């Protein structure tokens, strides 16, 4: 069924992102907004754990609805980090600036995708 495939893809995306937070944390540390208390590495780890937990929840049919709603919230919550990245990268070469700016509108379809998965 297409909805199961969509949920598996969403769960896989979240698990991959969660693993990346631990495998290569420095890029994530760099985009943690300075206004958050504590160290950036703590926030990188917390968000990595959140992505792993939410991804696992999306993959399990019994927790899929809750997991997908949590994914939508998580995608919204990381938006300030994407804004910080776009600002910090404003003087980088054009391809990097474009990649950072592209992340901003990408959050909306990710949120919509998670909400679709929550309804199926």
Beta strands, then each sheet from edge to edge (+ up, - down):
end
